[in-house]
């Protein structure tokens, strides 16, 4: 029996949490740096879209993890 937090699903959940937290921190830092250095709106929009893509990826991974758990429940 696997120890608590050592299963593949637990590791996938931890990975999603790190993606979400990292994206949030990097997005805030990018906005602070952009304000400090006066970056153009085009550059700021690039970071907005990159953060949106990362949050979308994390949402997709969360959905896949949820589906895997639902399939596991149904199989028992």
N, CA, C and O atoms as a MOPAC input file, in Angstrom:
PM7 MOZYME 1SCF
protein

 N      0.84500 1    -1.18300 1     0.00000 1
 C      0.00000 1     0.00000 1     0.00000 1
 C      0.88700 1     1.24200 1     0.00000 1
 O      1.85800 1     1.32600 1     0.75300 1
 N      0.55000 1     2.18300 1    -0.83400 1
 C      1.33700 1     3.40800 1    -0.94700 1
 C      1.10900 1     4.30800 1     0.26300 1
 O      0.01700 1     4.36200 1     0.82800 1
 N      2.16300 1     5.00400 1     0.63800 1
 C      2.03800 1     5.94800 1     1.73300 1
 C      1.18500 1     7.13200 1     1.29100 1
 O      1.04100 1     7.40500 1     0.09900 1
 N      0.63000 1     7.82000 1     2.26500 1
 C     -0.20000 1     8.98300 1     1.98000 1
 C      0.60700 1    10.03100 1     1.21700 1
 O      1.69700 1    10.41200 1     1.64400 1
 N      0.07300 1    10.49500 1     0.08800 1
 C      0.72400 1    11.53000 1    -0.70600 1
 C      1.73100 1    10.99300 1    -1.70400 1
 O      2.39600 1    11.77300 1    -2.38700 1
 N      1.85800 1     9.66200 1    -1.80500 1
 C      2.85000 1     9.07700 1    -2.69600 1
 C      2.23700 1     8.43200 1    -3.93100 1
 O      2.96600 1     7.87500 1    -4.75100 1
 N      0.93100 1     8.49100 1    -4.08300 1
 C      0.29100 1     7.89900 1    -5.24700 1
 C      0.46000 1     8.80300 1    -6.46000 1
 O      0.80600 1     9.97800 1    -6.33300 1
 N      0.21100 1     8.24000 1    -7.63000 1
 C      0.31000 1     9.04000 1    -8.85400 1
 C     -0.69100 1    10.19000 1    -8.84900 1
 O     -0.38800 1    11.29000 1    -9.31000 1
 N     -1.88600 1     9.92600 1    -8.32600 1
 C     -2.90400 1    10.98500 1    -8.28800 1
 C     -2.51100 1    12.09500 1    -7.32500 1
 O     -2.74300 1    13.27100 1    -7.60600 1
 N     -1.92300 1    11.73600 1    -6.20500 1
 C     -1.47900 1    12.75800 1    -5.25300 1
 C     -0.37700 1    13.61900 1    -5.86600 1
 O     -0.36700 1    14.83900 1    -5.70400 1
 N      0.54400 1    12.97700 1    -6.56500 1
 C      1.61500 1    13.73100 1    -7.21900 1
 C      1.07100 1    14.63600 1    -8.31500 1
 O      1.55500 1    15.75300 1    -8.49700 1
 N      0.06700 1    14.15900 1    -9.04600 1
 C     -0.55400 1    14.98800 1   -10.07700 1
 C     -1.25100 1    16.19500 1    -9.44900 1
 O     -1.18500 1    17.29900 1    -9.98900 1
 N     -1.90700 1    15.99600 1    -8.33200 1
 C     -2.54500 1    17.10300 1    -7.62400 1
 C     -1.53800 1    18.12100 1    -7.12200 1
 O     -1.77800 1    19.32700 1    -7.18300 1
 N     -0.41300 1    17.63400 1    -6.62700 1
 C      0.64500 1    18.53800 1    -6.17300 1
 C      1.22500 1    19.32700 1    -7.34100 1
 O      1.55000 1    20.50600 1    -7.20100 1
 N      1.35200 1    18.67400 1    -8.48800 1
 C      1.86200 1    19.34700 1    -9.67800 1
 C      0.91900 1    20.46400 1   -10.11400 1
 O      1.36400 1    21.55300 1   -10.47600 1
 N     -0.38400 1    20.19100 1   -10.07900 1
 C     -1.36700 1    21.21400 1   -10.44600 1
 C     -1.29400 1    22.39100 1    -9.47300 1
 O     -1.36600 1    23.54900 1    -9.88400 1
 N     -1.15300 1    22.08900 1    -8.18800 1
 C     -1.04900 1    23.15400 1    -7.19400 1
 C      0.18600 1    24.02200 1    -7.43300 1
 O      0.12600 1    25.24500 1    -7.30000 1
 N      1.29400 1    23.39000 1    -7.78300 1
 C      2.51600 1    24.15900 1    -8.06600 1
 C      2.36400 1    25.00900 1    -9.32100 1
 O      2.86300 1    26.13300 1    -9.36900 1
 N      1.68500 1    24.48800 1   -10.33400 1
 C      1.44100 1    25.26300 1   -11.55100 1
 C      0.60900 1    26.49300 1   -11.22700 1
 O      0.92800 1    27.59700 1   -11.66900 1
 N     -0.45500 1    26.30700 1   -10.46000 1
 C     -1.32200 1    27.43500 1   -10.10300 1
 C     -0.58400 1    28.47300 1    -9.26900 1
 O     -0.65900 1    29.66800 1    -9.55200 1
 N      0.12400 1    28.02300 1    -8.24900 1
 C      0.84000 1    28.96000 1    -7.37300 1
 C      1.95400 1    29.67000 1    -8.14000 1
 O      2.11600 1    30.88400 1    -8.01600 1
 N      2.71000 1    28.93100 1    -8.91900 1
 C      3.80400 1    29.52900 1    -9.68600 1
 C      3.30900 1    30.53300 1   -10.70200 1
 O      3.90500 1    31.59500 1   -10.87900 1
 N      2.21200 1    30.19700 1   -11.37200 1
 C      1.64600 1    31.11800 1   -12.35800 1
 C      1.18000 1    32.40800 1   -11.68800 1
 O      1.41900 1    33.50200 1   -12.19800 1
 N      0.52200 1    32.27400 1   -10.55800 1
 C      0.04800 1    33.45500 1    -9.84300 1
 C      1.18700 1    34.36100 1    -9.41800 1
 O      1.11500 1    35.57800 1    -9.58800 1
 N      2.23700 1    33.77200 1    -8.86500 1
 C      3.38700 1    34.56000 1    -8.41000 1
 C      4.08700 1    35.23100 1    -9.59400 1
 O      4.41000 1    36.41700 1    -9.53900 1
 N      4.31700 1    34.47000 1   -10.65400 1
 C      4.99200 1    35.04800 1   -11.82100 1
 C      4.15400 1    36.13700 1   -12.48200 1
 O      4.70300 1    37.11700 1   -12.98600 1
 N      2.84200 1    35.97800 1   -12.48500 1
 C      1.97600 1    36.98700 1   -13.07900 1
 C      2.03800 1    38.30100 1   -12.28400 1
 O      2.13300 1    39.38500 1   -12.86000 1
 N      1.98200 1    38.18300 1   -10.97200 1
 C      2.06500 1    39.38500 1   -10.13800 1
 C      3.42900 1    40.05800 1   -10.31100 1
 O      3.50700 1    41.28000 1   -10.43600 1
 N      4.49900 1    39.26500 1   -10.31700 1
 C      5.83100 1    39.83400 1   -10.51800 1
 C      5.96500 1    40.51100 1   -11.87700 1
 O      6.55500 1    41.58600 1   -11.98300 1
 N      5.41900 1    39.88600 1   -12.91300 1
 C      5.48800 1    40.48700 1   -14.24500 1
 C      4.76500 1    41.83000 1   -14.27500 1
 O      5.24000 1    42.77500 1   -14.90500 1
 N      3.62000 1    41.92000 1   -13.59600 1
 C      2.89200 1    43.18900 1   -13.56400 1
 C      3.64100 1    44.25300 1   -12.77200 1
 O      3.63900 1    45.42400 1   -13.15300 1
 N      4.27600 1    43.86100 1   -11.68200 1
 C      5.04900 1    44.82800 1   -10.90700 1
 C      6.25200 1    45.32900 1   -11.70100 1
 O      6.54600 1    46.52400 1   -11.70600 1
 N      6.93500 1    44.42200 1   -12.36300 1
 C      8.09600 1    44.80900 1   -13.17500 1
 C      7.65600 1    45.68000 1   -14.34600 1
 O      8.32600 1    46.65600 1   -14.68600 1
 N      6.53600 1    45.32800 1   -14.95900 1
 C      6.03300 1    46.10800 1   -16.09400 1
 C      5.69500 1    47.53300 1   -15.67700 1
 O      5.96700 1    48.48300 1   -16.41100 1
 N      5.10700 1    47.67800 1   -14.50600 1
 C      4.77200 1    49.01500 1   -14.02100 1
 C      6.04000 1    49.81300 1   -13.69800 1
 O      6.10900 1    51.01500 1   -13.95700 1
 N      7.03000 1    49.13800 1   -13.13700 1
 C      8.26500 1    49.81600 1   -12.74900 1
 C      9.05800 1    50.30100 1   -13.96600 1
 O      9.59700 1    51.40700 1   -13.95700 1
 N      9.12700 1    49.48200 1   -14.99800 1
 C      9.93600 1    49.81400 1   -16.16600 1
 C      9.13600 1    50.41000 1   -17.32000 1
 O      9.70400 1    50.73500 1   -18.36200 1
 N      7.85200 1    50.55200 1   -17.14800 1
 C      7.03100 1    51.19500 1   -18.16700 1
 C      6.92600 1    50.40400 1   -19.45700 1
 O      6.99300 1    50.97500 1   -20.54500 1
 N      6.76000 1    49.08700 1   -19.34300 1
 C      6.63600 1    48.25100 1   -20.53100 1
 C      5.38500 1    48.62700 1   -21.31800 1
 O      4.41700 1    49.13800 1   -20.75300 1
 N      5.41000 1    48.37700 1   -22.60500 1
 C      4.27200 1    48.70900 1   -23.46500 1
 C      3.09000 1    47.78000 1   -23.16800 1
 O      3.24300 1    46.71400 1   -22.57300 1
 N      1.92000 1    48.22100 1   -23.60100 1
 C      0.72000 1    47.39900 1   -23.40100 1
 C      0.81400 1    46.07600 1   -24.15200 1
 O      0.25600 1    45.06500 1   -23.72700 1
 N      1.51800 1    46.10000 1   -25.26000 1
 C      1.68000 1    44.86700 1   -26.04300 1
 C      2.48000 1    43.82600 1   -25.25100 1
 O      2.14800 1    42.64100 1   -25.26400 1
 N      3.51900 1    44.27000 1   -24.57500 1
 C      4.33200 1    43.36200 1   -23.76400 1
 C      3.53400 1    42.85800 1   -22.56500 1
 O      3.60200 1    41.67900 1   -22.21600 1
 N      2.78500 1    43.74700 1   -21.94400 1
 C      1.95300 1    43.34600 1   -20.81300 1
 C      0.88800 1    42.34300 1   -21.24100 1
 O      0.57800 1    41.40400 1   -20.50800 1
 N      0.33300 1    42.54700 1   -22.42600 1
 C     -0.67600 1    41.62100 1   -22.93400 1
 C     -0.08100 1    40.23700 1   -23.16800 1
 O     -0.75500 1    39.22600 1   -22.97000 1
 N      1.17400 1    40.19100 1   -23.58700 1
 C      1.83500 1    38.90000 1   -23.76400 1
 C      1.86100 1    38.13000 1   -22.45100 1
 O      1.55400 1    36.93800 1   -22.43000 1
 N      2.22500 1    38.79800 1   -21.35000 1
 C      2.26200 1    38.13200 1   -20.05600 1
 C      0.86100 1    37.77200 1   -19.57000 1
 O      0.67800 1    36.74500 1   -18.91600 1
 N     -0.12200 1    38.60400 1   -19.88200 1
 C     -1.50600 1    38.26000 1   -19.55400 1
 C     -1.93500 1    36.97900 1   -20.26300 1
 O     -2.53500 1    36.09400 1   -19.65400 1
 N     -1.62200 1    36.88900 1   -21.55100 1
 C     -2.00100 1    35.69500 1   -22.31100 1
 C     -1.22900 1    34.46400 1   -21.85500 1
 O     -1.77900 1    33.36300 1   -21.82400 1
 N      0.03300 1    34.64200 1   -21.50300 1
 C      0.82400 1    33.51800 1   -21.00000 1
 C      0.23900 1    32.99800 1   -19.68400 1
 O      0.15600 1    31.78800 1   -19.47700 1
 N     -0.16500 1    33.90900 1   -18.79800 1
 C     -0.77400 1    33.49700 1   -17.54000 1
 C     -2.12300 1    32.82300 1   -17.79000 1
 O     -2.45400 1    31.83100 1   -17.14100 1
 N     -2.89000 1    33.35600 1   -18.71800 1
 C     -4.17700 1    32.74200 1   -19.05400 1
 C     -3.96800 1    31.32000 1   -19.58300 1
 O     -4.71700 1    30.40800 1   -19.23200 1
 N     -2.96500 1    31.13900 1   -20.41300 1
 C     -2.66600 1    29.80800 1   -20.94200 1
 C     -2.25300 1    28.85700 1   -19.81700 1
 O     -2.67600 1    27.70100 1   -19.80200 1
 N     -1.44300 1    29.32500 1   -18.88900 1
 C     -1.00900 1    28.47800 1   -17.77400 1
 C     -2.17600 1    28.11600 1   -16.86100 1
 O     -2.28300 1    26.97400 1   -16.41600 1
 N     -3.05000 1    29.08000 1   -16.58000 1
 C     -4.22900 1    28.77300 1   -15.77100 1
 C     -5.15900 1    27.80700 1   -16.50400 1
 O     -5.74500 1    26.92100 1   -15.88300 1
 N     -5.29500 1    27.97000 1   -17.80200 1
 C     -6.10300 1    27.03200 1   -18.58800 1
 C     -5.51100 1    25.63600 1   -18.56900 1
 O     -6.24300 1    24.65200 1   -18.46300 1
 N     -4.18700 1    25.53800 1   -18.67200 1
 C     -3.51400 1    24.24600 1   -18.59700 1
 C     -3.75500 1    23.58900 1   -17.24000 1
 O     -4.02000 1    22.38900 1   -17.17000 1
 N     -3.66400 1    24.36200 1   -16.17200 1
 C     -3.90500 1    23.82200 1   -14.83000 1
 C     -5.35200 1    23.35300 1   -14.69100 1
 O     -5.61800 1    22.32800 1   -14.06400 1
 N     -6.28300 1    24.10200 1   -15.27400 1
 C     -7.68900 1    23.68700 1   -15.24100 1
 C     -7.87700 1    22.37500 1   -15.99200 1
 O     -8.59700 1    21.48900 1   -15.53100 1
 N     -7.23400 1    22.25200 1   -17.13900 1
 C     -7.31100 1    21.01800 1   -17.92100 1
 C     -6.72400 1    19.84100 1   -17.14200 1
 O     -7.29400 1    18.75000 1   -17.15200 1
 N     -5.60500 1    20.04900 1   -16.47500 1
 C     -4.99400 1    18.98300 1   -15.68400 1
 C     -5.88700 1    18.59900 1   -14.49800 1
 O     -5.98300 1    17.42300 1   -14.14800 1
 N     -6.53100 1    19.57800 1   -13.89200 1
 C     -7.45500 1    19.29700 1   -12.79800 1
 C     -8.64000 1    18.47900 1   -13.28900 1
 O     -9.08000 1    17.54900 1   -12.61200 1
 N     -9.15400 1    18.82000 1   -14.45700 1
 C    -10.26100 1    18.06500 1   -15.03800 1
 C     -9.84100 1    16.62700 1   -15.32600 1
 O    -10.59500 1    15.69600 1   -15.04300 1
 N     -8.64800 1    16.43700 1   -15.88300 1
 C     -8.15100 1    15.08800 1   -16.17000 1
 C     -7.99000 1    14.28300 1   -14.89000 1
 O     -8.31200 1    13.09500 1   -14.85900 1
 N     -7.49400 1    14.92000 1   -13.83400 1
 C     -7.33100 1    14.24900 1   -12.54800 1
 C     -8.68900 1    13.86400 1   -11.97600 1
 O     -8.85400 1    12.76200 1   -11.45300 1
 N     -9.65000 1    14.75600 1   -12.07000 1
 C    -11.00300 1    14.47200 1   -11.58800 1
 C    -11.62300 1    13.29900 1   -12.34500 1
 O    -12.23900 1    12.42100 1   -11.74100 1
 N    -11.45500 1    13.28800 1   -13.67800 1
 C    -11.99000 1    12.18900 1   -14.49000 1
 C    -11.32700 1    10.86500 1   -14.13500 1
 O    -11.98900 1     9.82800 1   -14.08800 1
 N    -10.02500 1    10.89800 1   -13.88700 1
 C     -9.31600 1     9.67000 1   -13.51300 1
 C     -9.84600 1     9.12900 1   -12.19200 1
 O     -9.99000 1     7.91700 1   -12.03200 1
 N    -10.13100 1    10.00100 1   -11.26100 1
 C    -10.68000 1     9.55800 1    -9.97100 1
 C    -12.11000 1     9.04000 1   -10.12900 1
 O    -12.49900 1     8.08300 1    -9.46000 1
 N    -12.88500 1     9.66100 1   -11.00300 1
 C    -14.24400 1     9.17800 1   -11.25100 1
 C    -14.21400 1     7.79500 1   -11.89800 1
 O    -15.00600 1     6.92700 1   -11.53100 1
 N    -13.31600 1     7.58000 1   -12.84800 1
 C    -13.19100 1     6.29900 1   -13.49200 1
 C    -12.74500 1     5.22100 1   -12.51500 1
 O    -13.18000 1     4.07200 1   -12.59700 1
 N    -11.87200 1     5.60600 1   -11.58800 1
 C    -11.39400 1     4.66100 1   -10.57800 1
 C    -12.52300 1     4.24600 1    -9.64600 1
 O    -12.62300 1     3.07500 1    -9.28100 1
 N    -13.37600 1     5.19200 1    -9.25600 1
 C    -14.51800 1     4.87300 1    -8.39900 1
 C    -15.48500 1     3.92500 1    -9.09200 1
 O    -16.00300 1     2.99400 1    -8.47600 1
 N    -15.72400 1     4.16400 1   -10.36500 1
 C    -16.66300 1     3.33800 1   -11.11700 1
 C    -16.15600 1     1.92500 1   -11.33500 1
 O    -16.95500 1     0.99900 1   -11.47700 1
 N    -14.84800 1     1.74300 1   -11.36300 1
 C    -14.24800 1     0.44500 1   -11.61100 1
 C    -14.28800 1    -0.49100 1   -10.41800 1
 O    -14.11400 1    -1.70000 1   -10.57800 1
 N    -14.51000 1     0.03700 1    -9.23800 1
 C    -14.50500 1    -0.79600 1    -8.03000 1
 C    -15.81200 1    -1.45200 1    -7.76300 1
 O    -15.94800 1    -2.18000 1    -6.78000 1

